[in-house]
Amino acid sequence: MKPKSKTLEWLVFLILASLFCTLLAFRPIPSIDHPSDTGRYVHYLHQYCNGYIDQQNEDKEASFSLFYSFSIAACGTQSDSLFLFQVAMLLPLFFLVFSKWRNGTFVWACSIMFSMFGLELMTNAMRQCFGTFLFFGAIANLKSNKFFAFAFGVLAVIAHNSTLTYSPLLIWFLDFHVSKQTVKKFVFLLILGVGFFCNLFYTEIMGLIDVISETNKFYTTVYVSELSWSFILYIVLPLYWIYAVRYFRDKEYITTEEKKAIIFSSLLLILCHLFFPAITYRYAIFAVVLQLFLVTRAEKQGVISACYVLIPLVGHLFLMFFISNYYQVLIYG
């Protein structure tokens, strides 16, 4: 891709993203009791600007403080629309700042921005979007500057707990070369260690299981509408569609990171569905966006392959509009 074409596509995407985020910024703000989190985030913004954190969010004070600190301009201008614009722009910044702009990057980036996953991060899962931005910063710096990668990673974990569960993937991306014999010894010692630990702390482990059970009941109450199998499949299938398009069209150009991510995400989604099924969709959103972002880090991305993903994801979004009234809040508040 010629430098001029790369710069032009980057600028076009910046302008398109800015216009789309401006449109989202002036949407009606729902009440704090609405299922959408927009109203609550705006409410917490007002609290943050006044130096106050709601008691129910004290356990997340560091996360909320970090999240709202980047929107300090919204406090100065007392503009809710500016806050909503800044939050929405985080997702386009995934690609504007951290992607390797090649032939097809523009279409790949649009695929997420105009998808259900992008819209969810831009308008509802705001702290998750912020944490994802920081996590992608860690990925982008992992091989070039490990200090910045570590800093981004730590901030990402503070920003949102979904990035904590994905943090081992960063270590896997470092691609340490160890012999099979070393791996076998490590696995053997790990099994012995886990067995000894479980025997020594049996009572504490049983207590932890009770805590997990209670936490799952809480999530089930909060996210009861996201429990159906049909909804889980609806959210998860695009992850495998993205990888399938890459596998059947650009197999020789699939990066090691893409392969590791699909394996890690699959295992994490299975574990999450077993222990915390109510929030599986949250991790599915992260997995889909991560998989597509990694494509934009590849040397060969492909316009046609990107179109094979863009069209289904746009259709996936419109299907959500058709079968659910969830996004009516964007119009009616």
C-alpha positions in Angstrom: 0.0 0.0 0.0 1.5 3.4 -1.0 2.1 5.9 1.8 -0.2 8.5 0.2 -3.1 5.9 0.0 -2.4 4.8 3.5 -2.6 8.4 4.8 -5.7 9.1 2.8 -7.6 6.0 4.1 -6.5 6.9 7.7 -7.8 10.4 7.3 -11.1 9.3 5.7 -11.6 6.8 8.6 -10.8 9.6 11.1 -13.4 11.9 9.5 -16.0 9.1 9.2 -15.5 8.0 12.8 -15.7 11.6 14.0 -19.0 12.2 12.3 -20.4 8.9 13.6 -19.3 9.6 17.1 -20.7 13.2 16.9 -24.1 11.6 16.0 -23.8 9.3 19.0 -22.8 12.1 21.3 -26.1 14.0 20.8 -28.3 11.0 21.5 -30.9 11.3 24.3 -29.5 10.3 27.7 -31.7 7.7 29.4 -32.5 7.7 33.2 -30.1 6.0 35.6 -32.8 3.2 36.1 -32.7 2.3 32.4 -31.1 -1.0 31.4 -28.6 1.0 29.3 -25.5 2.1 31.2 -25.3 5.5 29.5 -27.4 7.3 32.1 -25.5 5.9 34.9 -22.1 6.8 33.4 -23.2 10.4 32.8 -24.5 10.4 36.4 -21.2 9.1 37.7 -19.4 11.7 35.6 -21.2 14.5 37.4 -20.2 12.9 40.7 -16.6 12.7 39.6 -16.5 16.3 38.5 -17.8 17.2 42.0 -15.2 15.1 43.7 -17.7 12.4 44.9 -17.8 8.7 44.3 -21.1 6.8 45.0 -20.8 4.4 47.9 -21.9 1.5 45.8 -18.9 2.1 43.5 -16.2 2.5 46.2 -14.8 -0.9 45.4 -14.3 0.3 41.8 -13.0 3.8 42.7 -9.6 3.3 41.0 -11.3 2.0 37.9 -13.8 4.9 37.8 -11.2 7.5 38.6 -8.9 6.3 35.8 -11.9 6.1 33.3 -13.1 9.6 34.1 -9.7 11.2 34.3 -9.3 11.1 30.5 -12.6 13.0 30.2 -11.6 15.9 32.4 -12.4 18.3 29.6 -16.1 17.3 29.9 -15.9 18.4 33.5 -14.4 21.8 32.5 -17.1 22.4 29.9 -19.9 20.7 31.8 -20.8 19.0 28.5 -22.4 15.5 28.6 -22.2 15.5 24.8 -18.4 16.0 24.8 -18.1 13.1 27.3 -20.2 10.8 25.1 -18.1 11.9 22.0 -14.8 11.1 23.8 -16.0 7.7 25.0 -17.3 6.8 21.5 -14.0 7.9 19.9 -12.1 5.4 21.9 -13.1 2.6 19.6 -11.9 4.3 16.3 -8.7 5.1 18.2 -8.1 1.3 18.5 -7.3 1.4 14.8 -6.1 5.0 14.3 -3.4 4.6 16.9 -2.5 1.0 17.2 -3.3 -0.7 13.8 -0.8 -1.2 11.0 -2.5 0.5 8.1 -2.4 -1.8 5.1 -4.6 -2.6 2.1 -8.0 -3.4 3.8 -7.5 -1.8 7.2 -10.1 0.8 6.5 -12.8 -1.8 5.8 -11.7 -4.0 8.8 -12.0 -1.0 11.1 -15.4 -0.1 9.7 -16.5 -3.7 10.3 -16.3 -3.2 14.0 -17.4 0.4 14.2 -20.6 -0.4 12.4 -21.3 -3.7 14.2 -23.2 -4.6 17.3 -19.9 -5.1 19.1 -18.6 -1.6 18.3 -21.9 0.1 19.1 -22.1 -1.7 22.4 -18.6 -0.5 23.4 -19.2 3.0 22.1 -22.6 3.6 23.8 -22.9 1.2 26.7 -19.9 -0.8 27.9 -17.8 2.4 28.2 -15.3 1.3 30.9 -14.8 -1.9 29.0 -14.1 0.1 25.8 -11.5 2.2 27.7 -9.9 -0.9 29.1 -9.8 -2.5 25.7 -8.1 0.6 24.2 -5.4 0.3 26.9 -5.0 -3.4 26.3 -4.6 -2.9 22.6 -1.9 -0.4 23.4 -0.1 -3.1 25.3 -0.3 -5.4 22.3 1.0 -2.7 20.0 4.0 -2.1 22.2 4.7 -5.6 23.2 7.6 -6.3 20.9 8.9 -2.7 20.4 8.8 -1.3 23.9 8.1 -3.7 26.8 8.0 -0.9 29.4 5.1 0.9 27.6 3.5 -2.5 27.0 3.6 -3.2 30.7 2.3 0.2 31.6 -0.6 -0.1 29.2 -1.3 -3.6 30.5 -1.4 -2.5 34.2 -3.7 0.5 33.3 -6.0 -1.8 31.3 -6.4 -4.2 34.3 -7.2 -1.2 36.5 -9.7 0.1 33.9 -11.8 -3.1 33.6 -11.7 -6.6 34.9 -12.3 -8.2 31.5 -8.7 -7.2 30.6 -7.4 -9.0 33.7 -8.6 -12.3 32.5 -7.0 -11.7 29.1 -3.7 -10.5 30.6 -2.1 -14.0 30.3 -2.5 -13.7 26.6 0.0 -10.9 26.6 2.6 -13.2 28.1 1.8 -15.8 25.5 2.2 -13.2 22.8 5.8 -12.7 24.0 6.5 -16.2 22.5 9.0 -17.5 24.9 10.9 -20.5 23.4 11.0 -23.4 25.8 11.7 -27.1 25.1 9.1 -29.8 25.3 11.0 -31.4 28.1 10.7 -28.1 30.1 7.0 -27.9 29.4 6.5 -31.5 30.6 8.4 -30.8 33.8 6.4 -27.6 34.4 3.1 -29.3 33.9 4.1 -32.1 36.2 5.2 -29.7 38.9 2.1 -27.6 38.4 -0.2 -30.6 38.9 1.7 -31.5 42.1 1.5 -27.9 43.3 -2.2 -27.6 42.6 -2.9 -30.9 44.4 -0.8 -29.8 47.5 -2.4 -26.3 47.5 -6.0 -27.8 47.3 -5.2 -30.2 50.2 -3.6 -27.5 52.3 -6.3 -24.8 51.7 -9.4 -27.0 51.3 -11.6 -24.9 53.6 -10.6 -21.7 51.9 -11.2 -23.1 48.5 -14.7 -24.3 49.4 -15.4 -20.8 50.7 -14.2 -19.3 47.4 -16.6 -21.7 45.5 -19.4 -20.3 47.6 -18.3 -16.7 46.8 -18.2 -17.6 43.1 -21.7 -19.1 43.4 -23.0 -15.9 45.0 -21.3 -13.7 42.4 -22.9 -15.8 39.6 -26.3 -15.2 41.2 -25.6 -11.5 41.3 -24.6 -11.4 37.6 -27.6 -13.6 36.7 -29.9 -11.0 38.4 -28.2 -8.0 36.6 -27.8 -9.6 33.2 -30.8 -12.0 33.1 -31.7 -11.1 29.5 -28.3 -12.3 28.2 -28.7 -15.9 29.5 -30.4 -17.5 26.5 -28.4 -20.0 24.3 -29.7 -18.2 21.2 -28.3 -14.9 22.4 -24.9 -16.4 23.4 -24.6 -18.1 20.0 -25.6 -14.8 18.3 -22.8 -13.0 20.1 -20.1 -15.7 19.8 -20.5 -16.9 16.1 -19.0 -13.7 14.6 -15.7 -14.5 16.4 -15.4 -17.8 14.4 -16.6 -16.2 11.2 -13.8 -13.7 11.3 -11.2 -16.4 11.8 -12.9 -18.6 9.2 -12.6 -15.8 6.6 -8.9 -15.4 7.4 -8.3 -19.2 7.4 -10.0 -19.9 4.0 -8.9 -16.7 2.2 -5.6 -15.7 3.8 -4.4 -18.8 5.6 -0.7 -18.2 4.8 -0.9 -14.6 6.2 -2.6 -15.5 9.5 -0.4 -14.3 12.4 0.6 -16.3 15.4 -1.2 -13.8 17.5 -4.5 -14.5 15.7 -4.1 -18.2 16.2 -3.3 -17.8 19.9 -6.1 -15.3 20.4 -8.8 -17.7 19.0 -7.6 -20.5 21.2 -7.4 -18.4 24.3 -10.8 -16.7 23.7 -12.5 -20.1 23.1 -11.1 -21.6 26.3 -12.0 -18.4 28.3 -15.6 -18.3 26.9 -16.1 -22.0 27.8 -14.9 -21.4 31.4 -16.9 -18.2 31.7 -20.0 -19.9 30.5 -19.5 -22.7 33.0 -19.0 -20.5 36.0 -20.4 -17.0 35.1 -22.8 -17.6 32.2 -24.6 -14.3 32.7 -21.5 -12.3 31.6 -20.3 -14.6 28.8 -21.5 -12.0 26.3 -19.2 -9.4 27.8 -16.1 -11.6 27.1 -17.5 -12.5 23.7 -17.6 -8.8 22.8 -14.0 -8.4 23.8 -13.0 -11.6 21.9 -14.6 -10.5 18.7 -13.0 -7.0 18.8 -9.6 -8.4 19.7 -9.7 -11.0 16.9 -10.5 -8.3 14.3 -8.0 -5.9 15.8 -5.2 -8.5 15.4 -6.1 -8.8 11.7 -5.3 -5.1 11.4 -1.9 -5.7 12.9 -1.1 -8.3 10.2 1.1 -7.5 7.2 -1.5 -8.9 4.8 -5.1 -8.1 5.5 -7.0 -7.9 2.2 -9.9 -5.8 1.1 -12.1 -8.7 -0.2 -11.6 -10.6 3.1 -12.6 -7.5 5.0 -15.8 -7.2 2.9 -16.7 -10.8 3.8 -16.6 -9.7 7.4 -18.1 -6.1 7.1 -21.3 -7.2 5.3 -22.3 -10.0 7.8 -21.4 -7.8 10.8 -23.6 -4.9 9.5 -26.4 -7.5 8.9 -25.8 -8.9 12.4 -26.3 -5.3 13.8 -29.5 -4.8 11.8 -30.8 -8.2 12.9 -30.4 -7.0 16.5 -32.4 -3.9 15.7 -35.1 -6.1 14.1 -35.4 -8.7 16.9 -34.9 -6.5 19.9 -35.8 -3.0 21.1 -32.4 -2.8 23.0 -31.0 0.0 20.8 -34.2 2.1 20.7 -32.6 3.9 23.6 -30.2 5.6 21.1 -33.3 7.3 19.5 -35.7 7.7 22.3 -33.5 7.7 25.4 
